[in-house]
């Protein structure tokens, strides 16, 4: 776990610096400075960017993770592989752009009544998707060389710092909203530029070689990539279809409110994403080498560590979200959906990184069919619940789909790979986290909401640290908490 612990810790630092900047940007600056409709427009652009990128990539990051760590000499120093990835991903982007242009009249017609700003700026989806696609491909190349820190910093911190400058520029009337949207789109090219600068010194080569596409290796990679892109795109759609349907039925104003709920919920998943960014290449390599005991160890440790870190973050969110929206009541409708979405993401972490196992094993086709079924369920549930219950209906639909996917997939991994992520430690830790949350909620308000949040956070955090040191459920987490203590003792 050395390289996982080291890079995960660094990624976690950048990730939560990004969380802090994201909090300032999204919750305070963008949400308060922009109107609900303007804020909703930007969130809809991000939603379509995320979905469009998964489609356009054609599984490129998964190809990198699955195939390239197996080479003794790093494959990106062979120019033909860089050429293959460039052409392959560009073909996906061109195809997506054609589809977006062909379906523009239909999409604009559907959204122009409830989401007129989005309908007017629909074509911005193309450049912002291209920017994110570049970043994802380059970050995948970097991760295959076990260099995950700079890509994380570029997307989580550098990009958000630029966003802070942009929204302040709009607030001080240096430019209008139309210019803000244009600069917002262009800013998404920055992470790709930073990653290019970082991997430039790795002696990577680019050499045209069309034979790669006709070779057996090329055909296998394309087949795997197409399966992966359908799987990833359906998985993203399962997570994002609620935003699309909210924009369609309730309007772009409530898209912004729901985006805040999604943001609060996504804080729970940050540690898991930091760990998974380095876990994928490791599991791929261990599976290739048939070191199943090491794979199972990674599976168990990741599930437990994700539960503990994500669980305490969810506890902190649940006990503090009420007082927080006393300070910023403009989007207080996000409270209930945020808690439900946070719970669904913790459930996803609690059941372990089974999706990484499946995508890097012979079982990868399962993920596609499972996500297609889930996407159908998510669309039907959202179409039913959103018109009836609004934002809460969307959150409940996501929670139901998450439960079904994780329960079935966990059993599938146990049956085919004979691995199960849960143990007595996981169950006991979950119960204690629930108890800590209830204790935090029992603390009454003390005057100003900030005082209440500070006191509840102190109590919840103290109880969690006590649990880690007393019960020692995770040696990795205990070691992580001991590091600053040892440094203080040395000083």
C-alpha positions as CSV (number, residue, x, y, z in Angstrom):
1,X,0.0,0.0,0.0
2,X,3.1,2.3,0.0
3,X,2.5,4.0,-3.3
4,X,-1.2,4.0,-2.8
5,X,-0.8,5.7,0.6
6,X,1.7,8.2,-0.5
7,X,0.0,9.4,-3.7
8,X,-3.4,9.1,-2.2
9,X,-2.4,11.3,0.7
10,X,-1.0,13.9,-1.7
11,X,-4.1,13.6,-3.9
12,X,-6.3,14.0,-0.8
13,X,-4.5,17.2,0.1
14,X,-5.0,18.7,-3.4
15,X,-8.5,17.3,-3.5
16,X,-9.6,19.0,-0.3
17,X,-7.8,22.3,-1.3
18,X,-10.1,22.0,-4.3
19,X,-13.0,21.3,-2.0
20,X,-12.3,24.5,-0.1
21,X,-12.0,26.5,-3.4
22,X,-15.1,24.7,-4.8
23,X,-17.0,25.6,-1.6
24,X,-16.0,29.3,-1.9
25,X,-16.8,29.3,-5.7
26,X,-19.9,27.3,-6.0
27,X,-21.7,27.8,-2.7
28,X,-20.8,31.4,-1.9
29,X,-19.6,33.2,-5.0
30,X,-21.3,31.6,-8.0
31,X,-24.6,30.8,-6.2
32,X,-24.9,34.2,-4.5
33,X,-23.6,36.5,-7.3
34,X,-25.4,34.8,-10.2
35,X,-29.1,34.5,-10.6
36,X,-30.5,31.0,-10.2
37,X,-30.9,30.7,-14.0
38,X,-27.4,31.8,-14.7
39,X,-26.0,29.4,-12.2
40,X,-28.1,26.6,-13.6
41,X,-26.8,27.3,-17.1
42,X,-23.2,26.7,-16.0
43,X,-24.2,23.5,-14.2
44,X,-26.0,22.2,-17.2
45,X,-23.0,22.9,-19.4
46,X,-20.9,20.9,-16.9
47,X,-23.4,18.1,-17.0
48,X,-23.4,17.8,-20.7
49,X,-19.6,18.2,-20.7
50,X,-19.2,15.2,-18.4
51,X,-21.6,13.0,-20.3
52,X,-20.2,14.1,-23.7
53,X,-16.6,13.5,-22.7
54,X,-17.4,9.9,-21.6
55,X,-18.9,9.2,-25.0
56,X,-16.2,11.0,-27.0
57,X,-13.3,9.3,-25.2
58,X,-14.3,5.9,-26.5
59,X,-12.9,4.3,-23.4
60,X,-9.4,5.8,-23.9
61,X,-8.5,6.2,-20.1
62,X,-9.6,2.6,-19.5
63,X,-7.5,1.3,-22.4
64,X,-4.5,3.1,-20.8
65,X,-5.2,1.6,-17.4
66,X,-6.0,-1.9,-18.6
67,X,-3.2,-2.5,-21.2
68,X,-0.3,-0.1,-20.8
69,X,1.0,-0.8,-17.2
70,X,1.9,-4.3,-18.4
71,X,4.8,-3.2,-20.6
72,X,8.3,-3.5,-19.2
73,X,9.4,-0.5,-21.1
74,X,6.9,2.3,-20.8
75,X,4.7,2.2,-24.0
76,X,4.3,6.0,-24.3
77,X,8.0,6.2,-25.2
78,X,7.0,4.3,-28.3
79,X,5.5,6.9,-30.6
80,X,2.9,4.7,-32.3
81,X,0.9,4.2,-29.1
82,X,0.7,8.0,-28.6
83,X,-0.5,8.3,-32.2
84,X,-3.1,5.6,-31.6
85,X,-4.6,7.4,-28.6
86,X,-4.6,10.8,-30.3
87,X,-6.4,9.6,-33.4
88,X,-8.7,7.3,-31.5
89,X,-10.0,9.9,-29.1
90,X,-10.2,12.6,-31.8
91,X,-12.5,10.3,-33.8
92,X,-14.7,10.0,-30.8
93,X,-14.8,13.8,-30.4
94,X,-15.6,14.5,-34.0
95,X,-18.5,11.9,-34.0
96,X,-19.9,13.5,-30.8
97,X,-19.7,17.0,-32.3
98,X,-21.6,15.8,-35.4
99,X,-24.3,14.3,-33.1
100,X,-24.6,17.5,-31.1
101,X,-25.0,19.6,-34.2
102,X,-27.6,17.3,-35.8
103,X,-29.7,17.2,-32.6
104,X,-29.4,20.9,-31.8
105,X,-32.9,21.8,-33.0
106,X,-34.5,19.1,-31.0
107,X,-32.6,19.8,-27.7
108,X,-33.0,23.6,-28.0
109,X,-36.7,23.2,-28.7
110,X,-37.1,21.0,-25.6
111,X,-35.2,23.3,-23.2
112,X,-36.1,26.8,-24.5
113,X,-39.2,27.2,-22.4
114,X,-37.9,26.2,-18.9
115,X,-34.1,26.7,-19.6
116,X,-33.8,29.6,-22.1
117,X,-30.2,30.5,-21.2
118,X,-29.0,26.9,-21.8
119,X,-30.9,26.8,-25.1
120,X,-29.1,30.0,-26.3
121,X,-25.6,28.7,-25.3
122,X,-26.1,25.1,-26.3
123,X,-23.1,25.0,-28.7
124,X,-20.7,25.8,-25.9
125,X,-20.9,22.1,-25.1
126,X,-18.6,21.3,-28.0
127,X,-15.5,23.3,-26.9
128,X,-15.9,22.6,-23.1
129,X,-16.1,18.9,-23.9
130,X,-13.0,19.0,-26.0
131,X,-11.1,20.7,-23.2
132,X,-12.2,18.0,-20.7
133,X,-11.4,15.2,-23.1
134,X,-7.8,16.5,-23.5
135,X,-7.4,16.5,-19.8
136,X,-8.8,13.0,-19.3
137,X,-6.6,11.5,-21.9
138,X,-3.5,13.2,-20.6
139,X,-4.3,12.4,-17.0
140,X,-4.7,8.8,-17.9
141,X,-1.3,8.7,-19.5
142,X,0.2,10.4,-16.4
143,X,-1.6,7.9,-14.1
144,X,-0.2,4.9,-16.1
145,X,3.3,6.3,-15.0
146,X,2.0,6.5,-11.4
147,X,2.0,10.3,-11.7
148,X,-1.4,11.3,-10.4
149,X,-0.6,14.3,-8.2
150,X,-0.1,17.0,-10.8
151,X,-3.3,16.1,-12.8
152,X,-5.3,16.2,-9.5
153,X,-3.7,19.6,-8.6
154,X,-4.4,21.0,-12.1
155,X,-8.1,20.1,-12.1
156,X,-9.0,20.5,-8.4
157,X,-7.0,23.6,-7.6
158,X,-5.6,25.5,-10.6
159,X,-8.9,25.5,-12.5
160,X,-10.9,26.5,-9.5
161,X,-8.5,29.4,-8.7
162,X,-9.2,30.7,-12.3
163,X,-12.9,30.3,-11.6
164,X,-12.6,32.5,-8.5
165,X,-10.9,35.2,-10.6
166,X,-13.6,35.0,-13.3
167,X,-16.6,35.3,-10.9
168,X,-15.0,38.2,-9.1
169,X,-14.3,39.9,-12.4
170,X,-18.0,39.5,-13.2
171,X,-19.0,40.8,-9.8
172,X,-16.8,43.9,-10.2
173,X,-18.3,44.4,-13.7
174,X,-15.1,44.0,-15.6
175,X,-17.2,42.1,-18.1
176,X,-20.7,40.9,-18.7
177,X,-22.3,37.5,-18.3
178,X,-21.9,36.4,-21.9
179,X,-18.1,37.0,-21.6
180,X,-18.1,35.2,-18.3
181,X,-19.6,32.1,-20.0
182,X,-17.0,32.3,-22.8
183,X,-14.1,32.6,-20.3
184,X,-15.6,29.8,-18.2
185,X,-15.5,27.5,-21.1
186,X,-11.9,28.5,-22.2
187,X,-10.6,28.0,-18.6
188,X,-11.3,24.3,-18.8
189,X,-8.3,24.0,-21.2
190,X,-5.9,24.9,-18.3
191,X,-5.7,21.5,-16.6
192,X,-4.7,19.8,-19.9
193,X,-2.0,22.5,-20.5
194,X,-0.6,21.9,-17.0
195,X,-0.5,18.1,-17.4
196,X,1.3,18.5,-20.8
197,X,3.9,20.6,-19.1
198,X,4.4,17.9,-16.4
199,X,4.8,14.9,-18.7
200,X,6.8,16.7,-21.3
201,X,10.0,15.6,-19.6
202,X,9.1,11.9,-19.7
203,X,10.6,11.5,-23.2
204,X,7.2,10.6,-24.7
205,X,7.1,10.2,-28.5
206,X,4.5,10.7,-31.2
207,X,4.9,8.8,-34.4
208,X,2.3,8.2,-37.1
209,X,1.6,4.4,-37.5
210,X,-1.7,3.5,-39.0
211,X,-0.8,-0.2,-38.7
212,X,-1.6,0.0,-35.0
213,X,-5.3,0.1,-35.9
214,X,-5.1,-3.1,-38.0
215,X,-2.9,-5.0,-35.6
216,X,-4.3,-7.6,-33.2
217,X,-3.4,-5.4,-30.2
218,X,-5.1,-2.4,-31.8
219,X,-8.3,-4.4,-32.4
220,X,-8.4,-5.7,-28.9
221,X,-7.9,-2.3,-27.4
222,X,-10.6,-0.8,-29.6
223,X,-13.0,-3.6,-28.7
224,X,-12.3,-3.0,-25.0
225,X,-12.5,0.7,-25.4
226,X,-15.9,0.6,-27.0
227,X,-17.2,-1.6,-24.2
228,X,-15.7,0.7,-21.6
229,X,-17.1,3.9,-23.2
230,X,-20.6,2.5,-23.3
231,X,-20.2,1.3,-19.7
232,X,-18.7,4.7,-18.5
233,X,-21.2,6.8,-20.4
234,X,-24.2,4.8,-19.0
235,X,-22.7,5.0,-15.5
236,X,-22.3,8.8,-15.8
237,X,-25.8,9.1,-17.2
238,X,-27.1,7.2,-14.2
239,X,-25.5,9.9,-12.0
240,X,-26.4,12.9,-14.2
241,X,-29.7,12.1,-15.8
242,X,-31.5,13.7,-12.9
243,X,-29.9,17.1,-13.8
244,X,-31.0,16.8,-17.4
245,X,-34.6,15.9,-16.4
246,X,-34.7,18.7,-13.7
247,X,-33.6,21.2,-16.4
248,X,-36.3,19.9,-18.7
249,X,-39.2,19.8,-16.3
250,X,-38.3,22.3,-13.5
251,X,-36.1,24.8,-15.2
252,X,-32.4,25.8,-15.1
253,X,-33.0,27.7,-11.9
254,X,-33.6,24.6,-9.9
255,X,-30.7,22.8,-11.7
256,X,-28.4,25.2,-9.8
257,X,-30.0,24.3,-6.5
258,X,-29.7,20.6,-7.2
259,X,-26.1,21.1,-8.3
260,X,-25.4,22.5,-4.8
261,X,-26.9,19.3,-3.3
262,X,-24.8,17.2,-5.6
263,X,-21.7,19.2,-4.6
264,X,-22.3,18.6,-0.9
265,X,-22.9,14.9,-1.6
266,X,-19.8,14.7,-3.8
267,X,-17.6,15.7,-0.8
268,X,-18.2,12.3,0.6
269,X,-16.7,10.6,-2.5
270,X,-13.6,12.7,-2.7
271,X,-11.3,10.4,-0.7
272,X,-12.5,7.4,-2.7
273,X,-11.7,9.1,-6.0
274,X,-8.2,10.1,-4.8
275,X,-7.5,6.5,-3.8
276,X,-9.0,5.0,-6.9
277,X,-7.0,7.3,-9.2
278,X,-3.9,5.2,-8.3
279,X,-5.7,2.0,-7.4
280,X,-6.8,1.2,-11.0
281,X,-3.3,0.7,-12.5
282,X,-2.2,-1.3,-9.4
283,X,-5.1,-3.7,-9.6
284,X,-4.7,-4.0,-13.3
285,X,-1.0,-5.0,-12.9
286,X,-1.8,-7.4,-10.0
287,X,-4.5,-9.1,-12.0
288,X,-2.3,-9.5,-15.0
289,X,0.4,-11.1,-12.7
290,X,-2.4,-13.2,-11.1
291,X,-1.5,-12.0,-7.6
292,X,-5.0,-12.5,-6.3
293,X,-4.2,-12.3,-2.6
294,X,-2.7,-8.8,-3.1
295,X,-5.8,-7.8,-5.1
296,X,-8.1,-9.0,-2.4
297,X,-6.0,-7.1,0.2
298,X,-6.4,-3.9,-1.8
299,X,-10.1,-4.6,-2.2
300,X,-10.6,-5.0,1.6
301,X,-8.4,-2.1,2.7
302,X,-9.9,0.3,0.2
303,X,-13.5,-0.5,1.2
304,X,-12.7,0.0,4.9
305,X,-10.7,3.2,4.4
306,X,-13.2,4.7,2.1
307,X,-16.0,3.9,4.6
308,X,-14.2,5.6,7.5
309,X,-13.1,8.7,5.7
310,X,-16.3,9.1,3.7
311,X,-18.4,8.3,6.8
312,X,-17.0,11.0,9.0
313,X,-17.4,13.5,6.1
314,X,-21.0,12.5,5.8
315,X,-21.5,12.8,9.5
316,X,-20.0,16.3,9.4
317,X,-22.2,17.3,6.5
318,X,-25.4,16.0,8.1
319,X,-24.9,17.8,11.5
320,X,-23.8,21.1,9.9
321,X,-25.9,21.5,6.7
322,X,-28.9,23.0,8.6
323,X,-26.9,25.8,10.2
324,X,-25.0,26.4,7.0
325,X,-28.2,27.2,5.0
326,X,-29.3,29.5,7.7
327,X,-26.4,31.6,6.5
328,X,-27.2,31.1,2.8
329,X,-30.9,30.5,2.5
330,X,-31.1,31.1,-1.2
331,X,-30.7,27.4,-2.1
332,X,-32.0,25.8,1.2
333,X,-34.1,23.4,-0.9
334,X,-30.8,21.5,-1.4
335,X,-30.7,20.3,2.2
336,X,-32.7,17.1,1.9
337,X,-31.3,16.0,-1.5
338,X,-27.8,16.6,-0.3
339,X,-28.2,14.2,2.6
340,X,-29.8,11.5,0.4
341,X,-27.1,11.9,-2.3
342,X,-24.3,11.8,0.3
343,X,-25.8,8.6,1.7
344,X,-25.9,7.0,-1.7
345,X,-22.2,7.9,-2.3
346,X,-21.2,6.5,1.1
347,X,-23.0,3.3,0.2
348,X,-21.0,3.2,-3.0
349,X,-17.7,3.5,-1.0
350,X,-18.9,1.1,1.7
351,X,-19.3,-1.8,-0.8
352,X,-15.7,-1.4,-2.1
353,X,-14.0,-0.7,-5.5
354,X,-15.8,-3.5,-7.2
355,X,-16.1,-1.6,-10.4
356,X,-12.3,-1.2,-10.7
357,X,-12.0,-5.0,-10.2
358,X,-14.6,-5.8,-12.9
359,X,-13.3,-3.3,-15.5
360,X,-9.7,-4.7,-15.1
361,X,-10.7,-8.4,-15.2
362,X,-12.3,-10.8,-17.7
363,X,-15.7,-9.7,-16.3
364,X,-15.6,-6.2,-17.8
365,X,-18.6,-6.8,-20.1
366,X,-20.8,-7.1,-17.0
367,X,-20.4,-3.5,-16.2
368,X,-21.9,-2.4,-19.5
369,X,-25.0,-4.5,-19.2
370,X,-25.5,-3.6,-15.5
371,X,-25.3,0.1,-16.3
372,X,-27.6,-0.1,-19.2
373,X,-30.3,-1.7,-17.0
374,X,-29.6,0.9,-14.3
375,X,-29.8,3.8,-16.8
376,X,-33.2,2.6,-17.9
377,X,-34.3,2.4,-14.2
378,X,-32.9,5.9,-13.4
379,X,-34.7,7.5,-16.4
380,X,-38.0,5.9,-15.5
381,X,-37.7,6.8,-11.8
382,X,-36.7,10.4,-12.5
383,X,-39.5,10.8,-15.1
384,X,-41.9,9.6,-12.4
385,X,-40.5,11.2,-9.2
386,X,-39.2,14.6,-10.4
387,X,-42.5,16.0,-11.6
388,X,-44.2,14.7,-8.4
389,X,-41.6,15.5,-5.7
390,X,-39.1,17.9,-7.4
391,X,-35.5,17.8,-6.2
392,X,-36.2,15.2,-3.5
393,X,-37.7,12.9,-6.1
394,X,-34.4,13.1,-8.1
395,X,-32.3,12.3,-5.1
396,X,-34.5,9.4,-4.0
397,X,-34.3,7.9,-7.6
398,X,-30.5,8.1,-7.4
399,X,-30.4,6.4,-4.0
400,X,-32.6,3.5,-5.2
401,X,-30.4,2.9,-8.3
402,X,-27.3,3.0,-6.1
403,X,-28.5,0.4,-3.7
404,X,-29.5,-2.0,-6.5
405,X,-26.2,-1.6,-8.4
406,X,-23.9,-2.0,-5.4
407,X,-25.8,-4.9,-3.9
408,X,-25.9,-6.9,-7.1
409,X,-22.4,-6.1,-8.2
410,X,-20.9,-7.0,-4.8
411,X,-22.5,-10.4,-5.0
412,X,-21.4,-10.8,-8.6
413,X,-17.7,-10.1,-7.6
414,X,-18.0,-12.6,-4.8
415,X,-19.4,-15.3,-7.1
416,X,-16.9,-14.9,-9.9
417,X,-13.7,-13.7,-8.2
418,X,-14.4,-15.1,-4.7
419,X,-13.8,-11.7,-3.0
420,X,-16.0,-9.9,-0.6
421,X,-15.2,-6.4,0.7
422,X,-17.2,-6.4,4.0
423,X,-16.1,-7.7,7.3
424,X,-17.0,-7.3,11.0
425,X,-14.8,-4.2,11.1
426,X,-16.8,-2.5,8.3
427,X,-20.2,-3.2,10.0
428,X,-19.0,-2.0,13.5
429,X,-17.4,1.1,12.0
430,X,-20.6,2.0,10.2
431,X,-22.7,1.6,13.3
432,X,-20.3,3.8,15.3
433,X,-20.4,6.4,12.6
434,X,-24.2,6.5,12.8
435,X,-23.9,6.9,16.6
436,X,-21.4,9.8,16.2
437,X,-23.8,11.5,13.7
438,X,-26.8,11.2,16.2
439,X,-24.6,12.7,19.0
440,X,-23.7,15.6,16.7
441,X,-27.3,16.2,15.8
442,X,-28.3,16.2,19.5
443,X,-26.1,19.3,20.2
444,X,-28.5,22.3,20.2
445,X,-27.9,25.5,18.3
446,X,-25.7,28.1,20.1
447,X,-26.6,31.6,18.8
448,X,-24.8,32.2,15.5
449,X,-24.8,29.2,13.0
450,X,-21.0,29.4,12.7
451,X,-20.7,28.7,16.5
452,X,-23.1,25.8,16.2
453,X,-21.2,24.3,13.2
454,X,-17.8,24.8,15.0
455,X,-19.0,23.0,18.2
456,X,-20.7,20.1,16.3
457,X,-17.6,19.6,14.1
458,X,-15.3,19.6,17.1
459,X,-17.4,17.0,18.9
460,X,-17.9,14.8,15.8
461,X,-14.3,15.0,14.8
462,X,-13.1,14.3,18.4
463,X,-15.3,11.2,18.6
464,X,-14.0,9.9,15.3
465,X,-10.3,10.3,16.2
466,X,-11.0,8.6,19.5
467,X,-12.6,5.7,17.6
468,X,-9.6,5.4,15.2
469,X,-7.1,5.3,18.1
470,X,-9.2,3.1,20.4
471,X,-10.6,0.5,18.1
472,X,-7.9,0.8,15.4
473,X,-10.1,-0.4,12.6
474,X,-7.6,0.7,9.9
475,X,-3.8,0.6,10.3
476,X,-3.4,2.9,7.3
477,X,-5.7,5.6,8.8
478,X,-4.1,5.2,12.2
479,X,-0.7,5.7,10.6
480,X,-1.9,8.7,8.7
481,X,-3.2,10.4,11.9
482,X,0.0,9.5,13.7
483,X,2.3,11.2,11.1
484,X,1.7,14.8,12.3
485,X,1.9,13.7,16.0
486,X,5.4,12.2,15.3
487,X,6.5,15.3,13.5
488,X,5.4,17.5,16.5
489,X,7.3,15.2,18.9
490,X,10.5,15.4,16.9
491,X,10.2,19.2,16.8
